[in-house]
Amino acid sequence: MLYVAVSGAVVVVLHPVTTGWACAVITDPSHTHRPGAIADLPDRDVESAVAVELVDPTSSLPADAFARVWLGRVWGETRGGRLFPVARVLVEQVRESGTRTVLLDAAARRRLATVAYLRPQGLDNILARLQRNSFLTPATGPPDLYVLTLPALEISNPCTAESGIGRR
């Protein structure tokens, strides 16, 4: 990704064109190009651009704020079912305030199953799904200790057929 100093845009260079470079626009505060569009940028703009790295915007959040973001991401991934109620209880009642860890001992599992109206096998399935989808990661320490984590956000190439936008 490149930061184009002239416009303040962040772009991904795709391929050369006769007037410079075709770039996928990630963001453009100047509103010259719509995010997700393909823009032809002159050579001088691309040559003077600075490479930028993607960073995790949640890494510096306090644990309680991170837990709210985590819960929002779980909601966005689930769209119903029993997974979200389990996640909510994990964050609000099982997680020790001020941490990103949850201890899923026998008492916590009973509480989760009771509050979410699940049998133990159903709870195990939901906890396994949270692990499979990278929302829970085993921590070092006791065997029942887990860390709330977020799966990486996928950034799709707007030039691929799946996205359907900005194709040439």
DSSP file with accessible surface (Angstrom, degrees, kcal/mol):
  #  RESIDUE AA STRUCTURE BP1 BP2  ACC     N-H-->O    O-->H-N    N-H-->O    O-->H-N    TCO  KAPPA ALPHA  PHI   PSI    X-CA   Y-CA   Z-CA
    1    1 A M              0   0   60      0, 0.0    51,-2.2     0, 0.0     2,-0.4   0.000 360.0 360.0 360.0 145.9    0.0    0.0    0.0
    2    2 A L  E     -AB  11  51A  37      9,-3.1     9,-2.6    49,-0.2     2,-0.6  -0.954 360.0-140.5-125.8 141.5    1.2    3.5   -0.8
    3    3 A Y  E     -AB  10  50A  95     47,-3.5    47,-2.3    -2,-0.4     2,-0.9  -0.897  19.8-148.9 -96.5 117.1    0.3    6.8    0.7
    4    4 A V  E >>> -A    9   0A   0      5,-3.3     4,-2.8    -2,-0.6     5,-0.7  -0.795   5.9-161.5 -90.8 107.9    0.1    9.4   -2.1
    5    5 A A  T 345S+     0   0   58     -2,-0.9    -1,-0.2    40,-0.3    44,-0.1   0.825  82.0  63.7 -62.9 -34.0    1.2   12.6   -0.6
    6    6 A V  T 345S+     0   0  101      1,-0.2    -1,-0.2    39,-0.2    -2,-0.0   0.913 124.6  13.0 -59.1 -43.5   -0.3   14.9   -3.3
    7    7 A S  T <45S-     0   0   32     -3,-0.5    23,-0.5     2,-0.1    -2,-0.2   0.580  97.2-120.0-109.9 -14.9   -3.9   13.8   -2.4
    8    8 A G  T  <5 +     0   0   13     -4,-2.8    -3,-0.2     1,-0.3     2,-0.1   0.554  64.3 146.9  82.4   8.4   -3.5   12.0    0.9
    9    9 A A  E   < -A    4   0A   2     -5,-0.7    -5,-3.3    19,-0.2     2,-0.5  -0.396  45.1-142.4 -78.0 152.8   -4.9    8.9   -0.7
   10   10 A V  E     +AC   3  27A  26     17,-2.5    16,-2.9    -7,-0.2    17,-1.6  -0.982  34.0 168.5-112.5 126.4   -3.9    5.3    0.3
   11   11 A V  E     -AC   2  25A   2     -9,-2.6    -9,-3.1    -2,-0.5     2,-0.5  -0.884  36.2-133.2-135.5 163.5   -3.8    3.1   -2.8
   12   12 A V  E     - C   0  24A  50     12,-2.1    12,-2.8    -2,-0.3     2,-0.3  -0.992  30.5-128.8-116.6 123.3   -2.6   -0.3   -4.0
   13   13 A V  E     + C   0  23A  50     -2,-0.5    10,-0.2    10,-0.2    12,-0.0  -0.586  31.4 173.5 -73.8 129.6   -0.7   -0.2   -7.3
   14   14 A L  E     -     0   0A  45      8,-3.1     9,-0.2     1,-0.4    -1,-0.2   0.860  52.7 -33.6-103.7 -55.5   -2.2   -2.8   -9.7
   15   15 A H  E     - C   0  22A  77      7,-1.2     7,-3.3     0, 0.0    -1,-0.4  -0.986  64.2 -85.6-165.1 159.6   -0.6   -2.4  -13.1
   16   16 A P  E     - C   0  21A  88      0, 0.0     2,-0.3     0, 0.0     5,-0.3  -0.405  38.9-175.1 -73.3 148.4    0.9    0.2  -15.5
   17   17 A V  E >   - C   0  20A  34      3,-2.3     3,-1.5    24,-0.2    24,-0.0  -0.850  43.7 -94.4-130.8 172.0   -1.3    2.1  -17.9
   18   18 A T  T 3  S+     0   0  150     -2,-0.3     3,-0.0     1,-0.3    -1,-0.0   0.823 124.9  43.0 -61.8 -29.5   -0.3    4.6  -20.6
   19   19 A T  T 3  S-     0   0   90     23,-0.1    24,-0.5    24,-0.0     2,-0.3   0.424 131.6 -73.8 -96.8   0.5   -0.8    7.6  -18.3
   20   20 A G  E <  S-C   17   0A   3     -3,-1.5    -3,-2.3    22,-0.2     2,-0.4  -0.872  85.2 -14.9 151.5-111.1    1.0    6.1  -15.2
   21   21 A W  E     -CD  16  41A  77     20,-2.8    20,-3.2    -2,-0.3     2,-0.5  -0.989  46.4-131.6-136.5 138.6   -0.4    3.4  -12.9
   22   22 A A  E     -CD  15  40A   0     -7,-3.3    -8,-3.1    -2,-0.4    -7,-1.2  -0.773  37.0-176.1 -84.0 128.7   -3.8    1.9  -12.2
   23   23 A C  E     -CD  13  39A   0     16,-2.8    16,-3.0    -2,-0.5     2,-0.5  -0.984  29.1-128.1-131.9 140.4   -4.4    1.9   -8.5
   24   24 A A  E     -CD  12  38A   1    -12,-2.8   -12,-2.1    -2,-0.4     2,-0.6  -0.756  32.2-132.8 -83.3 125.6   -7.1    0.5   -6.2
   25   25 A V  E     +C   11   0A   1     12,-2.7    11,-3.4    -2,-0.5   -14,-0.2  -0.717  29.4 174.4 -85.9 122.0   -8.2    3.4   -4.0
   26   26 A I  E    S-     0   0A  64    -16,-2.9     2,-0.3    -2,-0.6   -15,-0.2   0.866  72.5 -11.9 -89.2 -48.5   -8.4    2.4   -0.3
   27   27 A T  E     -C   10   0A  64    -17,-1.6   -17,-2.5     8,-0.1    -1,-0.4  -0.990  55.0-174.7-151.4 148.8   -9.1    5.8    1.1
   28   28 A D    >   -     0   0    6     -2,-0.3     3,-1.9   -19,-0.2   -19,-0.2  -0.759   6.0-172.7-148.5  96.7   -9.0    9.4   -0.3
   29   29 A P  T 3  S+     0   0   79      0, 0.0   -21,-0.1     0, 0.0    -1,-0.1   0.734  87.8  63.0 -64.8 -18.5   -9.6   12.3    2.0
   30   30 A S  T 3  S-     0   0   52    -23,-0.5   -22,-0.1     1,-0.1   -21,-0.0   0.580 101.4-135.0 -80.3  -8.8   -9.6   14.7   -0.9
   31   31 A H    <   +     0   0  166     -3,-1.9     3,-0.1     2,-0.2    -1,-0.1   0.695  69.3 125.4  61.2  21.1  -12.7   12.9   -2.4
   32   32 A T  S    S+     0   0   94      1,-0.2     2,-0.4   -25,-0.1    -1,-0.1   0.879  76.7  28.6 -71.2 -38.8  -11.0   12.9   -5.8
   33   33 A H  S    S-     0   0   52     -5,-0.1    -2,-0.2     6,-0.0    -1,-0.2  -0.968  85.7-120.6-126.5 141.6  -11.5    9.2   -6.0
   34   34 A R    >   -     0   0  156     -2,-0.4     3,-2.4    -3,-0.1    -9,-0.3  -0.594  38.2-104.2 -78.0 133.4  -14.1    6.9   -4.5
   35   35 A P  T 3  S+     0   0   74      0, 0.0    -9,-0.2     0, 0.0     3,-0.1  -0.338 110.5  28.4 -56.4 134.7  -12.7    4.2   -2.1
   36   36 A G  T 3  S+     0   0   15    -11,-3.4   -10,-0.1     1,-0.4     2,-0.1   0.195  98.8 114.9  95.8 -14.6  -12.9    0.9   -4.0
   37   37 A A    <   -     0   0   17     -3,-2.4   -12,-2.7   -12,-0.1     2,-0.5  -0.392  69.5-117.8 -83.2 164.8  -12.6    2.5   -7.4
   38   38 A I  E     -D   24   0A  27    -14,-0.2     2,-0.4    -3,-0.1   -14,-0.2  -0.906  34.1-170.5-102.3 125.5   -9.7    2.1   -9.7
   39   39 A A  E     -D   23   0A   4    -16,-3.0   -16,-2.8    -2,-0.5     2,-0.7  -0.940  22.2-133.9-119.4 141.0   -7.8    5.3  -10.4
   40   40 A D  E     -D   22   0A  67     -2,-0.4   -18,-0.2   -18,-0.2    -2,-0.0  -0.850  30.1-169.5 -90.7 114.5   -5.1    6.1  -13.0
   41   41 A L  E     -D   21   0A  10    -20,-3.2   -20,-2.8    -2,-0.7   -24,-0.2  -0.863  23.2-109.7-107.3 142.5   -2.4    8.0  -11.2
   42   42 A P    >>  -     0   0   33      0, 0.0     4,-1.8     0, 0.0     3,-0.7  -0.282  29.2-111.2 -66.3 155.5    0.5    9.7  -12.9
   43   43 A D  H 3> S+     0   0   77    -24,-0.5     4,-3.2     1,-0.2     5,-0.3   0.884 116.3  57.2 -50.9 -45.7    4.0    8.3  -12.6
   44   44 A R  H 3> S+     0   0  172      1,-0.2     4,-1.5     2,-0.2    -1,-0.2   0.864 106.0  49.8 -61.2 -34.6    5.1   11.3  -10.4
   45   45 A D  H <4 S+     0   0   22     -3,-0.7     4,-0.3     2,-0.2   -40,-0.3   0.919 115.5  42.1 -69.1 -42.1    2.4   10.7   -7.8
   46   46 A V  H >< S+     0   0   19     -4,-1.8     3,-1.0     1,-0.2    -2,-0.2   0.910 113.3  52.5 -72.1 -39.8    3.2    7.0   -7.5
   47   47 A E  H 3< S+     0   0  150     -4,-3.2    -1,-0.2     1,-0.3    -2,-0.2   0.833 112.7  45.0 -66.5 -30.2    7.0    7.6   -7.5
   48   48 A S  T 3< S+     0   0   63     -4,-1.5    -1,-0.3    -5,-0.3   -43,-0.2   0.467  92.1 111.6 -91.9  -0.5    6.7   10.1   -4.7
   49   49 A A    <   -     0   0   18     -3,-1.0     2,-0.4    -4,-0.3   -45,-0.2  -0.322  63.0-132.3 -73.1 156.5    4.3    7.9   -2.7
   50   50 A V  E     -B    3   0A  86    -47,-2.3   -47,-3.5    -2,-0.0     2,-0.1  -0.920  19.0-116.2-113.1 134.2    5.5    6.4    0.6
   51   51 A A  E     -B    2   0A  78     -2,-0.4     2,-0.3   -49,-0.2   -49,-0.2  -0.436  35.0-166.0 -66.8 137.6    4.9    2.7    1.5
   52   52 A V        -     0   0   56    -51,-2.2     2,-0.3    -2,-0.1    -1,-0.0  -0.926  10.4-137.2-125.6 153.6    2.6    2.3    4.5
   53   53 A E        -     0   0  172     -2,-0.3     2,-0.4   -51,-0.0   -51,-0.0  -0.830  19.6-118.7-107.9 148.4    1.9   -0.7    6.7
   54   54 A L        -     0   0  116     -2,-0.3     2,-0.3     2,-0.0     0, 0.0  -0.676  35.3-167.1 -79.6 136.5   -1.4   -1.9    8.0
   55   55 A V        -     0   0  119     -2,-0.4     3,-0.0     0, 0.0     0, 0.0  -0.882  29.5-102.9-123.1 159.4   -1.6   -1.9   11.7
   56   56 A D    >   -     0   0   91     -2,-0.3     3,-1.3     1,-0.2     4,-0.3  -0.704  26.4-160.9 -81.3 111.5   -4.0   -3.4   14.2
   57   57 A P  T 3  S+     0   0  106      0, 0.0     3,-0.3     0, 0.0    -1,-0.2   0.687  88.4  55.0 -69.9 -13.0   -6.2   -0.5   15.4
   58   58 A T  T >  S+     0   0   13      1,-0.2     3,-1.3     2,-0.1     8,-0.1   0.546  80.2  91.6 -94.8  -5.5   -7.3   -2.5   18.5
   59   59 A S  T <  S+     0   0   80     -3,-1.3    -1,-0.2     1,-0.3     7,-0.0   0.821  91.8  40.2 -63.1 -30.8   -3.8   -3.3   19.8
   60   60 A S  T 3  S+     0   0  107     -4,-0.3    -1,-0.3    -3,-0.3    -2,-0.1   0.408  89.3 115.7 -99.3   3.9   -3.6   -0.2   22.0
   61   61 A L  S <  S-     0   0   56     -3,-1.3    -3,-0.0     1,-0.1     5,-0.0  -0.448  74.8-106.0 -70.7 144.3   -7.2   -0.3   23.3
   62   62 A P     >  -     0   0   92      0, 0.0     4,-2.7     0, 0.0     3,-0.3  -0.323  38.0-106.0 -60.8 155.1   -7.8   -0.9   27.0
   63   63 A A  H  > S+     0   0   19     35,-0.3     4,-2.3     1,-0.2     5,-0.1   0.861 118.7  51.0 -56.8 -39.9   -9.0   -4.5   27.6
   64   64 A D  H  > S+     0   0   56      2,-0.2     4,-1.4     1,-0.2    -1,-0.2   0.901 112.1  46.4 -69.5 -37.0  -12.6   -3.4   28.4
   65   65 A A  H  > S+     0   0   18     -3,-0.3     4,-2.0     2,-0.2    -2,-0.2   0.913 111.5  52.6 -68.3 -40.7  -12.8   -1.4   25.1
   66   66 A F  H  X S+     0   0    4     -4,-2.7     4,-3.2     1,-0.2    -2,-0.2   0.912 105.0  56.0 -59.6 -40.8  -11.3   -4.3   23.2
   67   67 A A  H  X S+     0   0    1     -4,-2.3     4,-2.4    -5,-0.2    -1,-0.2   0.884 106.4  49.9 -61.9 -36.7  -13.9   -6.6   24.7
   68   68 A R  H  X S+     0   0  169     -4,-1.4     4,-2.1     2,-0.2    -1,-0.2   0.907 112.4  47.1 -68.1 -40.4  -16.7   -4.4   23.3
   69   69 A V  H  X S+     0   0   57     -4,-2.0     4,-2.4     2,-0.2    -2,-0.2   0.928 111.4  52.4 -63.8 -43.6  -15.0   -4.4   19.8
   70   70 A W  H  X S+     0   0    0     -4,-3.2     4,-2.4     1,-0.2    -2,-0.2   0.932 108.8  49.4 -57.6 -46.0  -14.6   -8.2   20.1
   71   71 A L  H  X S+     0   0   23     -4,-2.4     4,-2.5     1,-0.2    -1,-0.2   0.904 109.8  51.7 -63.3 -39.8  -18.3   -8.6   20.9
   72   72 A G  H  X S+     0   0   44     -4,-2.1     4,-2.3     2,-0.2    -1,-0.2   0.901 109.8  49.0 -62.9 -41.2  -19.2   -6.4   17.9
   73   73 A R  H  X S+     0   0   52     -4,-2.4     4,-1.5     2,-0.2    -2,-0.2   0.902 109.8  51.6 -66.7 -38.9  -17.1   -8.4   15.6
   74   74 A V  H  X S+     0   0    0     -4,-2.4     4,-1.6     1,-0.2     3,-0.4   0.941 109.7  50.4 -62.0 -43.6  -18.7  -11.7   16.9
   75   75 A W  H  X S+     0   0  122     -4,-2.5     4,-1.7     1,-0.2     3,-0.3   0.924 108.6  52.3 -59.0 -44.0  -22.1  -10.2   16.3
   76   76 A G  H  < S+     0   0   35     -4,-2.3    -1,-0.2     1,-0.2    -2,-0.2   0.807 113.1  44.6 -63.1 -28.0  -21.1   -9.2   12.7
   77   77 A E  H  < S+     0   0   96     -4,-1.5    -1,-0.2    -3,-0.4    -2,-0.2   0.723 117.3  41.7 -87.4 -23.6  -20.0  -12.8   12.0
   78   78 A T  H  <  -     0   0   19     -4,-1.6    -2,-0.2    -3,-0.3    -3,-0.1   0.901  67.6-166.4 -97.1 -48.7  -22.9  -14.7   13.5
   79   79 A R     <  -     0   0  176     -4,-1.7     2,-0.2    -5,-0.2    -3,-0.1   0.947  68.7 -30.7  56.9  51.9  -26.2  -13.0   12.6
   80   80 A G  S    S+     0   0   34     -5,-0.2     4,-0.4     1,-0.1     3,-0.4  -0.553  87.9  98.1 110.3-171.0  -28.3  -14.9   15.2
   81   81 A G  S    S-     0   0   61     -2,-0.2     3,-0.1     1,-0.2    -1,-0.1  -0.336  90.4 -60.8  80.5-165.6  -28.2  -18.3   16.8
   82   82 A R  S  > S+     0   0  103      1,-0.1     4,-1.7     2,-0.1    -1,-0.2   0.542 113.1  85.4 -95.3  -8.9  -26.8  -19.0   20.2
   83   83 A L  H  > S+     0   0    6     -3,-0.4     4,-2.6     1,-0.2     5,-0.2   0.932  88.2  50.6 -62.5 -44.5  -23.2  -18.0   19.5
   84   84 A F  H  > S+     0   0   45     -4,-0.4     4,-2.9     1,-0.2     5,-0.2   0.931 108.0  51.1 -64.6 -44.5  -23.7  -14.3   20.3
   85   85 A P  H  > S+     0   0   22      0, 0.0     4,-2.2     0, 0.0    -1,-0.2   0.913 111.8  49.0 -58.7 -37.8  -25.4  -14.9   23.7
   86   86 A V  H  X S+     0   0    0     -4,-1.7     4,-2.6     2,-0.2    -2,-0.2   0.944 111.9  48.7 -64.3 -44.5  -22.5  -17.1   24.7
   87   87 A A  H  X S+     0   0    0     -4,-2.6     4,-2.3     2,-0.2     5,-0.2   0.908 109.6  52.5 -61.9 -40.7  -20.0  -14.4   23.5
   88   88 A R  H  X S+     0   0   82     -4,-2.9     4,-3.0     1,-0.2     5,-0.3   0.937 111.1  45.8 -62.8 -43.3  -21.9  -11.7   25.5
   89   89 A V  H  X>S+     0   0    0     -4,-2.2     4,-2.7    -5,-0.2     5,-2.0   0.902 109.7  56.1 -67.4 -38.1  -21.8  -13.8   28.7
   90   90 A L  I  <>S+     0   0    0     -4,-2.6     5,-2.7     3,-0.2    -1,-0.2   0.938 115.9  36.9 -55.6 -47.2  -18.1  -14.5   28.1
   91   91 A V  I  <5S+     0   0    9     -4,-2.3    -2,-0.2     3,-0.2    -1,-0.2   0.917 125.8  35.8 -73.6 -44.1  -17.3  -10.8   27.9
   92   92 A E  I  <5S+     0   0  112     -4,-3.0    -3,-0.2    -5,-0.2    -2,-0.2   0.781 134.1  12.6 -87.4 -27.1  -19.7   -9.5   30.5
   93   93 A Q  I  <5S+     0   0   80     -4,-2.7    -3,-0.2    -5,-0.3    -2,-0.1   0.699 127.5  39.9-124.2 -30.3  -19.7  -12.2   33.2
   94   94 A V  I   <S+     0   0   28     -5,-2.0     9,-0.4    -4,-0.2    -3,-0.2   0.875  95.3  82.8 -91.4 -39.7  -16.8  -14.7   32.7
   95   95 A R  S   <S-     0   0   32     -5,-2.7     2,-0.4    -6,-0.3     7,-0.2  -0.389  85.3-119.3 -68.1 134.3  -14.0  -12.4   31.6
   96   96 A E    >   -     0   0  139      5,-1.0     3,-1.7    -2,-0.1     5,-0.2  -0.605  39.4-104.1 -73.2 127.9  -12.2  -10.7   34.5
   97   97 A S  T 3  S+     0   0   87     -2,-0.4     3,-0.1     1,-0.3    -1,-0.1  -0.221 105.4  26.2 -54.3 139.0  -12.6   -7.0   34.1
   98   98 A G  T 3  S+     0   0   48      1,-0.3     2,-0.3    -3,-0.1   -35,-0.3   0.503 109.9  85.7  85.0   5.1   -9.5   -5.2   32.8
   99   99 A T    <   -     0   0   36     -3,-1.7    -1,-0.3     2,-0.1   -32,-0.1  -0.858  69.4-139.9-130.0 168.7   -8.2   -8.3   31.0
  100  100 A R  S    S+     0   0   66     -2,-0.3    48,-3.4    -3,-0.1     2,-0.3   0.191  75.2  98.7-106.3  12.0   -8.6  -10.1   27.6
  101  101 A T  E     -E  147   0B  43     46,-0.2    -5,-1.0    -5,-0.2     2,-0.4  -0.736  51.1-165.1-106.8 150.8   -8.6  -13.5   29.2
  102  102 A V  E     -E  146   0B   1     44,-2.7    44,-2.9    -2,-0.3     2,-0.7  -0.996  13.9-144.9-130.2 136.5  -11.4  -15.9   30.1
  103  103 A L  E     -E  145   0B  72     -9,-0.4     2,-1.0    -2,-0.4    42,-0.2  -0.913  10.6-165.1-100.9 110.9  -11.1  -18.9   32.4
  104  104 A L        +     0   0    0     40,-3.3    41,-0.1    -2,-0.7    -1,-0.1  -0.417  30.9 151.2 -96.4  59.5  -13.5  -21.6   31.0
  105  105 A D     >  -     0   0   60     -2,-1.0     4,-2.5     1,-0.1     5,-0.2  -0.132  65.8 -84.2 -77.5-177.5  -13.5  -23.8   34.1
  106  106 A A  H  > S+     0   0   60      1,-0.2     4,-2.4     2,-0.2     5,-0.2   0.899 129.4  50.8 -59.9 -40.6  -16.4  -26.1   35.1
  107  107 A A  H  > S+     0   0   52      1,-0.2     4,-2.3     2,-0.2    -1,-0.2   0.920 111.5  47.4 -65.3 -42.4  -18.2  -23.2   36.9
  108  108 A A  H  > S+     0   0   12      2,-0.2     4,-2.7     1,-0.2    -2,-0.2   0.909 111.4  51.2 -65.8 -39.8  -17.9  -20.9   33.9
  109  109 A R  H  X S+     0   0   64     -4,-2.5     4,-2.6     2,-0.2     5,-0.2   0.910 109.7  49.7 -64.7 -40.3  -19.1  -23.5   31.5
  110  110 A R  H  X S+     0   0  158     -4,-2.4     4,-2.5    -5,-0.2    -1,-0.2   0.932 111.9  48.7 -63.2 -42.8  -22.1  -24.2   33.7
  111  111 A R  H  X S+     0   0  127     -4,-2.3     4,-2.7     1,-0.2     5,-0.3   0.932 112.5  48.0 -62.9 -45.1  -22.9  -20.5   33.8
  112  112 A L  H  X S+     0   0    1     -4,-2.7     4,-2.3     1,-0.2    -1,-0.2   0.927 112.9  47.9 -60.3 -46.4  -22.6  -20.2   30.0
  113  113 A A  H  <>S+     0   0   12     -4,-2.6     5,-2.9    -5,-0.2     4,-0.4   0.914 114.6  46.5 -63.5 -39.8  -24.7  -23.2   29.3
  114  114 A T  H ><5S+     0   0  102     -4,-2.5     3,-1.0    -5,-0.2    -2,-0.2   0.954 115.1  43.8 -68.3 -50.0  -27.4  -22.0   31.7
  115  115 A V  H 3<5S+     0   0   39     -4,-2.7    -1,-0.2     1,-0.3    -2,-0.2   0.872 119.4  42.7 -65.8 -36.4  -27.6  -18.4   30.5
  116  116 A A  T 3<5S-     0   0    0     -4,-2.3    -1,-0.3    -5,-0.3    -2,-0.2   0.393 109.0-122.1 -92.4   4.2  -27.5  -19.4   26.8
  117  117 A Y  T < 5 +     0   0  200     -3,-1.0     2,-0.3    -4,-0.4    -3,-0.2   0.933  63.5 141.8  55.9  52.0  -30.0  -22.2   27.3
  118  118 A L      < -     0   0   36     -5,-2.9    -1,-0.2    -6,-0.2    -2,-0.1  -0.900  53.3-124.2-123.4 152.4  -27.5  -24.8   25.9
  119  119 A R     >  -     0   0  207     -2,-0.3     4,-2.3     1,-0.1     3,-0.3  -0.540  42.2-102.2 -81.4 160.1  -26.6  -28.4   26.7
  120  120 A P  H  > S+     0   0   97      0, 0.0     4,-2.6     0, 0.0     5,-0.2   0.879 123.2  52.1 -53.7 -40.3  -22.9  -29.0   27.5
  121  121 A Q  H  > S+     0   0  122      1,-0.2     4,-2.1     2,-0.2     5,-0.1   0.909 109.0  50.1 -64.7 -39.9  -22.3  -30.5   24.0
  122  122 A G  H  > S+     0   0   23     -3,-0.3     4,-2.0     2,-0.2    -1,-0.2   0.910 111.1  49.1 -63.9 -40.6  -23.9  -27.4   22.3
  123  123 A L  H  X S+     0   0    3     -4,-2.3     4,-2.9     2,-0.2     5,-0.2   0.929 109.0  52.4 -63.8 -43.8  -21.7  -25.1   24.4
  124  124 A D  H  X S+     0   0   65     -4,-2.6     4,-2.4     1,-0.2    -2,-0.2   0.897 108.7  51.6 -58.7 -39.8  -18.6  -27.1   23.4
  125  125 A N  H  X S+     0   0   90     -4,-2.1     4,-2.1     2,-0.2    -1,-0.2   0.907 111.3  46.8 -63.0 -42.6  -19.6  -26.7   19.8
  126  126 A I  H  X S+     0   0   18     -4,-2.0     4,-2.5     2,-0.2    -2,-0.2   0.926 112.4  48.8 -67.8 -43.0  -19.9  -23.0   20.1
  127  127 A L  H  X S+     0   0    3     -4,-2.9     4,-1.9     1,-0.2    -2,-0.2   0.908 111.4  50.7 -64.3 -37.6  -16.6  -22.6   22.0
  128  128 A A  H  X S+     0   0   39     -4,-2.4     4,-3.0    -5,-0.2    -1,-0.2   0.897 109.2  51.7 -64.8 -38.4  -14.9  -24.7   19.3
  129  129 A R  H  X S+     0   0   91     -4,-2.1     4,-2.4     2,-0.2    -2,-0.2   0.914 107.1  52.3 -65.3 -41.2  -16.5  -22.5   16.6
  130  130 A L  H  <>S+     0   0    1     -4,-2.5     5,-3.1     1,-0.2     6,-1.2   0.901 113.2  45.2 -61.0 -37.9  -15.1  -19.4   18.4
  131  131 A Q  H ><5S+     0   0   68     -4,-1.9     3,-1.7     4,-0.2    -2,-0.2   0.933 111.4  51.4 -70.0 -45.0  -11.7  -21.0   18.4
  132  132 A R  H 3<5S+     0   0  169     -4,-3.0    -2,-0.2     1,-0.3    -1,-0.2   0.863 111.2  48.5 -58.9 -37.5  -11.9  -22.1   14.7
  133  133 A N  T 3<5S-     0   0   59     -4,-2.4    -1,-0.3    -5,-0.2    -2,-0.2   0.255 118.6-112.3 -89.7  12.3  -12.9  -18.6   13.7
  134  134 A S  T < 5S+     0   0   59     -3,-1.7    -3,-0.2     2,-0.2    -2,-0.1   0.750  86.1 117.1  65.6  29.5   -9.9  -17.1   15.7
  135  135 A F  S   <S+     0   0    4     -5,-3.1    14,-2.4     1,-0.3     2,-0.4   0.685  78.0  37.2 -93.4 -23.2  -12.1  -15.3   18.3
  136  136 A L  E     -F  148   0B   2     -6,-1.2    -1,-0.3    12,-0.2    -2,-0.2  -0.999  68.6-175.0-129.0 133.4  -10.7  -17.4   21.2
  137  137 A T  E     -F  147   0B  60     10,-2.2    10,-3.0    -2,-0.4    -6,-0.0  -0.993  32.7-109.7-128.5 131.6   -7.1  -18.6   21.5
  138  138 A P  E     -F  146   0B  79      0, 0.0     8,-0.3     0, 0.0     2,-0.2  -0.338  37.9-145.2 -58.1 137.3   -5.7  -20.9   24.2
  139  139 A A        -     0   0   27      6,-2.7     2,-0.3     3,-0.2     6,-0.2  -0.622  20.7 -97.9 -99.9 163.1   -3.4  -18.9   26.5
  140  140 A T  S    S+     0   0  139     -2,-0.2    -1,-0.1     6,-0.0     6,-0.0  -0.617  93.5  42.1 -77.5 139.0   -0.3  -20.1   28.3
  141  141 A G  S    S+     0   0   62     -2,-0.3     4,-0.0    -3,-0.0     0, 0.0  -0.961 102.4  25.4 127.0-142.9   -1.1  -21.1   31.8
  142  142 A P  S >  S-     0   0   73      0, 0.0     3,-1.8     0, 0.0    -3,-0.2  -0.199  78.1-118.3 -57.0 148.2   -4.0  -23.1   33.1
  143  143 A P  T 3  S+     0   0  120      0, 0.0    -4,-0.1     0, 0.0    -2,-0.0   0.735 112.1  51.8 -64.0 -20.8   -5.5  -25.4   30.4
  144  144 A D  T 3  S+     0   0   61     -6,-0.1   -40,-3.3     2,-0.0     2,-0.5   0.247  84.1 110.6 -99.7  14.5   -8.9  -23.7   30.5
  145  145 A L  E <   +E  103   0B  35     -3,-1.8    -6,-2.7   -42,-0.2     2,-0.3  -0.776  43.2 176.4 -95.2 129.3   -7.5  -20.2   30.1
  146  146 A Y  E     -EF 102 138B  28    -44,-2.9   -44,-2.7    -2,-0.5     2,-0.4  -0.913  22.2-136.2-129.9 157.4   -8.3  -18.4   26.7
  147  147 A V  E     -EF 101 137B  41    -10,-3.0   -10,-2.2    -2,-0.3     2,-0.4  -0.927  23.2-120.7-114.6 135.7   -7.6  -15.0   25.2
  148  148 A L  E     + F   0 136B   2    -48,-3.4     2,-0.3    -2,-0.4   -12,-0.2  -0.631  44.9 172.3 -70.4 124.6  -10.2  -13.0   23.3
  149  149 A T        -     0   0   37    -14,-2.4     0, 0.0    -2,-0.4     0, 0.0  -0.901  28.1-129.8-132.2 163.1   -8.7  -12.4   19.9
  150  150 A L        -     0   0   38     -2,-0.3   -15,-0.1   -77,-0.0   -16,-0.1  -0.948  22.7-123.1-115.4 133.8   -9.9  -11.0   16.6
  151  151 A P        -     0   0   22      0, 0.0   -17,-0.1     0, 0.0   -18,-0.0  -0.388  43.3 -91.3 -67.7 152.2   -9.5  -12.7   13.2
  152  152 A A        -     0   0   92      1,-0.1     2,-0.4    -2,-0.1   -96,-0.0  -0.354  40.5-116.1 -62.7 141.8   -7.7  -10.8   10.6
  153  153 A L        -     0   0  125     -3,-0.1     2,-0.5     1,-0.0    -1,-0.1  -0.663  27.8-129.1 -77.8 134.0   -9.9   -8.6    8.4
  154  154 A E        -     0   0  191     -2,-0.4     2,-0.6    -3,-0.0    -1,-0.0  -0.721  16.4-158.8 -86.4 131.0   -9.8   -9.7    4.8
  155  155 A I        -     0   0  102     -2,-0.5     2,-0.2     2,-0.0    -2,-0.0  -0.954  14.5-151.7-109.3 116.9   -9.0   -7.0    2.4
  156  156 A S        -     0   0   85     -2,-0.6    -2,-0.0     1,-0.1     0, 0.0  -0.604  18.6-112.7 -92.2 152.4  -10.2   -8.0   -1.1
  157  157 A N    >   -     0   0   71     -2,-0.2     3,-1.9     1,-0.1     6,-0.4  -0.698  20.1-146.0 -79.2 119.9   -8.7   -6.8   -4.3
  158  158 A P  T 3  S+     0   0   14      0, 0.0     7,-0.2     0, 0.0    -1,-0.1   0.636  94.7  64.6 -66.6  -7.9  -11.4   -4.6   -6.0
  159  159 A C  T 3  S+     0   0   41      8,-0.1     9,-0.2     5,-0.1     2,-0.1   0.544  82.0  98.2 -90.1  -7.1  -10.2   -5.9   -9.4
  160  160 A T  S X> S-     0   0   42     -3,-1.9     4,-1.2     1,-0.1     3,-0.7  -0.446  83.5-118.0 -81.1 160.0  -11.2   -9.5   -8.8
  161  161 A A  T 34 S+     0   0   71      1,-0.2    -1,-0.1     2,-0.2     6,-0.1   0.786 107.8  66.0 -66.3 -26.9  -14.4  -10.9  -10.1
  162  162 A E  T 34 S+     0   0  164      1,-0.2    -1,-0.2    -5,-0.1    -6,-0.0   0.879 102.8  44.6 -65.3 -37.7  -15.7  -11.6   -6.5
  163  163 A S  T <4 S-     0   0   38     -3,-0.7    -1,-0.2    -6,-0.4    -2,-0.2   0.859  85.5-156.9 -79.1 -33.9  -16.0   -8.0   -5.6
  164  164 A G     <  +     0   0   40     -4,-1.2     2,-0.4     1,-0.2     3,-0.2   0.502  54.5 107.5  74.2   1.4  -17.6   -6.8   -8.8
  165  165 A I  S    S+     0   0   74     -5,-0.3    -1,-0.2    -7,-0.2    -2,-0.1  -0.876  77.9   6.3-112.8 148.3  -16.4   -3.2   -8.3
  166  166 A G  S    S+     0   0   24     -2,-0.4    -1,-0.2     1,-0.2     2,-0.1   0.659  80.0 158.7  67.0  15.6  -13.7   -1.4  -10.2
  167  167 A R              0   0  148     -3,-0.2    -1,-0.2    -7,-0.1    -8,-0.1  -0.462 360.0 360.0 -73.3 147.5  -13.1   -4.1  -12.7
  168  168 A R              0   0  176     -9,-0.2    -1,-0.0    -2,-0.1     0, 0.0  -0.862 360.0 360.0-112.2 360.0  -11.4   -3.1  -16.0
